[in-house]
């Protein structure tokens, strides 16, 4: 499979004040700490994990909203980390992002037509009439009425606003879209509609997705492969169908045990794996394996050595000392 995106040893640290309101003492918050993966053209890769594990930071760093602390991001044989602002601006026409919050990601002072047409205005694509026609076409593509172009975001529901955000992402005919939890703020019935629409768009337009989410049931439905993050590190990677059938990492097993099953008889017989304690601070992560403070099978070696991400066969990658 042709690789469209390759992330190598990506790190993103933020400087934070840990000294309190009256003392300035700076420390590094390790939001993303040595993450590597690749995405094939036409593929959908799911990026999952708890809130605070670094999923969104990975996505925002790829599109250039954050500057990486270290590592390389290669998109279509271009290292995005060394591009000038002008060169990165050209890449962004093919590399777009759908944001999580449909209420905060749309300018309330702009009409829907101006929001969707803004990327074409920035890149001076076509005449004014052609842009208007393109906006109407995009609205139809995402299931909205072209007459809605003259309305403002506050006149729409959450699902409709997310459709507007998707239309804006499609305006420049991108190849790669990072969907940052695009359904987490929506009702369950609307979530299915949005996911089905994303799948249809992928088939019709040949898109590639990095689908960021914490809803593992939805990730299973839409993704070809799944990457599991914990505290800024990759702990498991595998094909979607296989990782749900045979998870190997204790953290992945705990996440999957929390996914409800529609059949009440099976649900009652399942044993839920409850992780003890809270997610450690990324400012001061545990030594060795970051997951060891909550892991049910942790041993002394886990505090001393960070486990490497090993291939357990058929591309199933796991970062754990005790998985064989």
C-alpha positions as CSV (number, residue, x, y, z in Angstrom):
1,X,0.0,0.0,0.0
2,X,1.3,3.5,-0.9
3,X,2.1,5.4,2.3
4,X,0.7,8.9,2.3
5,X,1.7,9.9,5.8
6,X,4.6,8.7,8.0
7,X,5.1,10.0,11.5
8,X,8.5,9.2,13.1
9,X,9.5,9.7,16.7
10,X,7.2,12.6,17.1
11,X,7.4,14.6,20.3
12,X,5.4,17.6,21.3
13,X,6.2,19.3,24.7
14,X,4.5,22.3,26.2
15,X,6.1,24.6,28.7
16,X,3.8,25.0,31.8
17,X,4.2,26.8,35.1
18,X,4.2,24.3,38.0
19,X,5.2,26.8,40.6
20,X,1.8,28.2,41.5
21,X,0.3,31.7,41.1
22,X,3.2,33.5,42.8
23,X,6.2,31.4,41.7
24,X,7.4,31.0,38.2
25,X,8.8,27.4,37.8
26,X,8.6,26.0,34.3
27,X,8.4,22.4,33.4
28,X,7.7,20.4,30.2
29,X,4.3,18.8,29.7
30,X,5.0,15.8,27.4
31,X,1.7,15.7,25.5
32,X,3.2,13.5,22.7
33,X,6.3,11.5,23.6
34,X,8.1,9.5,20.8
35,X,5.1,8.5,18.6
36,X,5.6,6.7,15.3
37,X,3.1,5.3,12.8
38,X,2.2,5.5,9.1
39,X,-1.0,5.8,7.1
40,X,-1.6,4.2,3.7
41,X,-3.4,6.0,0.8
42,X,-7.1,5.4,1.0
43,X,-6.9,3.9,4.5
44,X,-8.7,4.9,7.7
45,X,-6.5,4.7,10.8
46,X,-8.2,5.1,14.2
47,X,-6.3,6.9,17.0
48,X,-7.8,6.0,20.3
49,X,-7.2,6.5,24.0
50,X,-8.4,8.2,27.1
51,X,-8.9,12.0,27.4
52,X,-5.4,13.5,27.9
53,X,-3.4,10.8,26.1
54,X,-2.3,13.1,23.3
55,X,-4.6,12.2,20.4
56,X,-5.6,15.7,19.5
57,X,-2.1,17.0,19.9
58,X,-0.9,14.5,17.3
59,X,-3.5,15.6,14.8
60,X,-2.9,19.3,15.3
61,X,0.9,18.8,15.0
62,X,0.5,17.0,11.7
63,X,-1.5,19.8,10.2
64,X,0.9,22.4,11.5
65,X,-1.2,24.1,14.2
66,X,1.5,23.0,16.7
67,X,5.2,23.0,16.0
68,X,6.8,19.6,16.9
69,X,9.4,19.5,19.6
70,X,11.2,16.7,17.8
71,X,10.6,14.0,15.1
72,X,9.6,14.0,11.5
73,X,6.2,14.1,9.7
74,X,6.4,13.1,6.1
75,X,3.4,13.7,3.9
76,X,3.7,12.7,0.2
77,X,7.5,12.5,0.6
78,X,7.7,16.0,2.1
79,X,9.0,16.5,5.7
80,X,6.4,19.0,7.0
81,X,8.6,19.9,10.0
82,X,11.1,21.7,7.8
83,X,8.8,23.4,5.4
84,X,8.5,27.2,5.2
85,X,5.2,28.9,6.0
86,X,4.5,29.4,2.3
87,X,5.3,25.8,1.5
88,X,3.2,24.5,4.4
89,X,0.3,26.7,3.2
90,X,0.3,24.8,-0.2
91,X,0.4,21.5,1.6
92,X,-2.7,22.4,3.7
93,X,-4.8,22.5,0.6
94,X,-4.5,18.7,0.5
95,X,-4.3,18.1,4.3
96,X,-7.4,19.2,6.1
97,X,-8.9,18.8,9.6
98,X,-12.4,18.4,11.0
99,X,-12.5,19.8,14.5
100,X,-14.2,18.2,17.5
101,X,-16.5,21.1,18.6
102,X,-19.0,22.2,15.9
103,X,-20.0,25.1,18.0
104,X,-16.5,26.6,18.5
105,X,-14.9,25.7,15.1
106,X,-17.3,28.0,13.1
107,X,-17.0,31.8,13.1
108,X,-20.4,33.0,14.4
109,X,-20.0,36.3,12.5
110,X,-19.7,34.6,9.1
111,X,-22.4,33.1,6.9
112,X,-22.2,29.4,6.1
113,X,-21.4,30.3,2.5
114,X,-18.4,32.5,3.6
115,X,-17.2,29.8,6.0
116,X,-17.1,27.1,3.4
117,X,-15.8,29.4,0.7
118,X,-13.1,31.0,2.8
119,X,-10.4,28.4,1.8
120,X,-11.1,29.1,-1.9
121,X,-10.9,32.8,-1.2
122,X,-7.5,32.4,0.5
123,X,-6.1,30.4,-2.4
124,X,-7.8,32.5,-5.0
125,X,-9.6,29.6,-6.6
126,X,-12.0,30.4,-9.4
127,X,-14.3,33.4,-9.9
128,X,-16.8,34.6,-7.3
129,X,-19.6,32.9,-9.2
130,X,-17.6,29.7,-9.4
131,X,-17.0,29.8,-5.7
132,X,-20.6,30.3,-4.9
133,X,-21.5,27.3,-7.2
134,X,-18.8,25.2,-5.4
135,X,-20.3,26.1,-2.0
136,X,-23.7,25.0,-3.1
137,X,-22.3,21.8,-4.4
138,X,-20.5,21.1,-1.1
139,X,-23.7,21.8,0.9
140,X,-25.5,19.2,-1.2
141,X,-22.7,16.8,-0.8
142,X,-22.9,16.9,3.0
143,X,-26.7,16.7,3.0
144,X,-27.7,20.3,3.5
145,X,-29.8,22.6,1.4
146,X,-27.9,25.1,-0.8
147,X,-30.2,27.8,0.4
148,X,-28.6,27.5,3.8
149,X,-25.5,29.3,2.5
150,X,-26.9,32.7,3.6
151,X,-27.6,31.5,7.2
152,X,-25.3,31.9,10.3
153,X,-24.0,28.9,12.4
154,X,-26.3,29.6,15.3
155,X,-29.3,28.8,13.1
156,X,-28.2,25.1,12.8
157,X,-28.2,22.1,15.1
158,X,-25.0,20.4,16.2
159,X,-25.2,17.7,13.5
160,X,-25.8,20.3,10.8
161,X,-22.9,22.4,12.1
162,X,-20.6,19.4,11.9
163,X,-21.7,18.9,8.3
164,X,-20.7,22.5,7.6
165,X,-17.3,21.8,9.1
166,X,-16.9,18.8,6.9
167,X,-18.0,20.8,3.8
168,X,-15.3,23.4,4.7
169,X,-12.7,20.6,5.0
170,X,-13.7,19.4,1.5
171,X,-13.5,22.8,-0.2
172,X,-10.0,22.4,-1.5
173,X,-10.4,18.8,-2.7
174,X,-8.1,17.3,0.0
175,X,-6.5,13.9,-0.1
176,X,-6.0,13.5,3.6
177,X,-8.4,14.5,6.4
178,X,-7.8,14.4,10.2
179,X,-11.1,13.9,11.9
180,X,-10.6,15.0,15.5
181,X,-13.5,13.3,17.4
182,X,-16.0,14.6,14.9
183,X,-19.0,12.9,16.5
184,X,-18.2,13.1,20.3
185,X,-20.4,16.2,20.8
186,X,-23.4,14.8,18.8
187,X,-26.4,12.7,19.7
188,X,-26.1,8.9,19.0
189,X,-28.5,9.0,16.1
190,X,-26.6,11.8,14.5
191,X,-23.3,10.1,15.1
192,X,-24.2,7.2,12.8
193,X,-25.3,9.6,10.1
194,X,-22.0,11.5,10.2
195,X,-19.9,8.4,10.2
196,X,-21.9,6.9,7.3
197,X,-21.4,10.1,5.4
198,X,-17.7,10.1,6.0
199,X,-17.5,6.5,4.7
200,X,-19.4,7.5,1.5
201,X,-17.2,10.5,1.0
202,X,-14.1,8.3,1.3
203,X,-15.4,5.9,-1.4
204,X,-16.5,8.7,-3.7
205,X,-13.6,11.1,-3.3
206,X,-10.7,8.6,-2.5
207,X,-10.0,10.2,0.8
208,X,-7.6,9.0,3.5
209,X,-8.6,9.5,7.2
210,X,-6.9,9.7,10.5
211,X,-9.9,9.2,12.8
212,X,-9.3,10.4,16.3
213,X,-11.8,9.2,18.9
214,X,-12.4,7.6,22.3
215,X,-15.6,5.8,21.2
216,X,-14.0,2.4,20.4
217,X,-17.3,0.9,19.0
218,X,-17.4,3.7,16.4
219,X,-13.6,3.3,15.6
220,X,-14.1,-0.4,15.0
221,X,-16.9,0.4,12.5
222,X,-15.0,2.9,10.4
223,X,-11.2,2.1,10.8
224,X,-9.0,-0.3,8.9
225,X,-6.3,-0.1,11.6
226,X,-6.2,1.1,15.2
227,X,-3.5,2.8,17.1
228,X,-3.8,2.9,20.9
229,X,-2.2,5.8,22.8
230,X,-1.5,6.1,26.5
231,X,0.1,9.2,28.0
232,X,1.7,10.3,24.8
233,X,3.0,6.9,23.8
234,X,1.8,4.2,21.4
235,X,1.0,0.9,23.3
236,X,-0.6,-1.2,20.5
237,X,-1.2,-1.2,16.8
238,X,-3.2,-3.7,14.7
239,X,-5.8,-4.3,12.2
240,X,-9.2,-3.1,13.5
241,X,-11.0,-6.5,13.4
242,X,-8.0,-8.3,15.0
243,X,-7.4,-5.8,17.8
244,X,-11.0,-6.1,19.0
245,X,-10.9,-9.9,18.9
246,X,-7.4,-10.4,20.4
247,X,-6.2,-7.3,22.3
248,X,-2.8,-8.0,23.9
249,X,-1.9,-4.9,25.9
250,X,-3.6,-4.6,29.4
251,X,-4.6,-1.0,28.6
252,X,-6.3,-2.0,25.3
253,X,-8.1,-4.8,27.1
254,X,-9.4,-2.4,29.8
255,X,-10.6,0.0,27.1
256,X,-12.5,-2.7,25.2
257,X,-14.0,-4.1,28.3
258,X,-15.8,-0.7,28.8
259,X,-17.5,-0.9,25.4
260,X,-21.1,-1.9,25.9
261,X,-22.6,-4.8,24.0
262,X,-26.2,-4.5,22.8
263,X,-27.1,-8.0,23.9
264,X,-28.0,-7.8,27.6
265,X,-27.3,-11.5,28.2
266,X,-23.7,-11.2,27.0
267,X,-23.3,-7.8,28.7
268,X,-24.3,-9.3,32.1
269,X,-21.7,-12.1,31.8
270,X,-18.8,-9.9,30.8
271,X,-16.2,-9.0,33.3
272,X,-15.3,-5.3,33.3
273,X,-11.6,-4.4,33.8
274,X,-11.5,-1.3,36.0
275,X,-8.3,0.6,36.0
276,X,-7.1,1.8,39.4
277,X,-6.1,5.4,40.0
278,X,-6.1,8.4,37.7
279,X,-4.2,9.1,34.5
280,X,-0.7,10.3,35.7
281,X,0.4,13.8,34.9
282,X,2.2,14.2,31.6
283,X,4.4,16.8,33.4
284,X,5.9,14.0,35.6
285,X,5.1,10.6,33.9
286,X,6.0,7.4,35.7
287,X,9.4,5.9,35.0
288,X,9.8,2.9,32.7
289,X,6.4,1.9,31.4
290,X,4.0,4.8,31.7
291,X,1.0,2.4,32.3
292,X,2.6,0.5,35.2
293,X,0.9,2.6,37.9
294,X,-2.5,1.3,36.8
295,X,-1.5,-2.0,35.2
296,X,-2.8,-5.2,36.9
297,X,0.2,-7.3,35.8
298,X,3.0,-4.7,36.5
299,X,6.3,-6.1,37.9
300,X,9.5,-4.3,39.1
301,X,11.0,-4.4,35.6
302,X,8.2,-2.1,34.4
303,X,9.5,0.7,36.6
304,X,13.0,0.3,35.3
305,X,12.7,-0.2,31.6
306,X,10.4,1.4,29.0
307,X,9.1,-1.5,26.8
308,X,9.8,-1.3,23.1
309,X,7.0,-1.5,20.5
310,X,7.5,-5.1,19.2
311,X,5.9,-6.9,16.3
312,X,4.1,-9.9,17.6
313,X,3.3,-11.1,14.1
314,X,1.3,-9.9,11.1
315,X,2.0,-6.3,12.0
316,X,0.4,-6.5,15.5
317,X,2.7,-4.1,17.5
318,X,2.6,-4.1,21.3
319,X,4.6,-2.2,23.9
320,X,4.6,-4.5,27.0
321,X,7.3,-6.6,28.7
322,X,4.9,-9.5,29.4
323,X,3.2,-10.0,26.1
324,X,4.6,-12.9,24.1
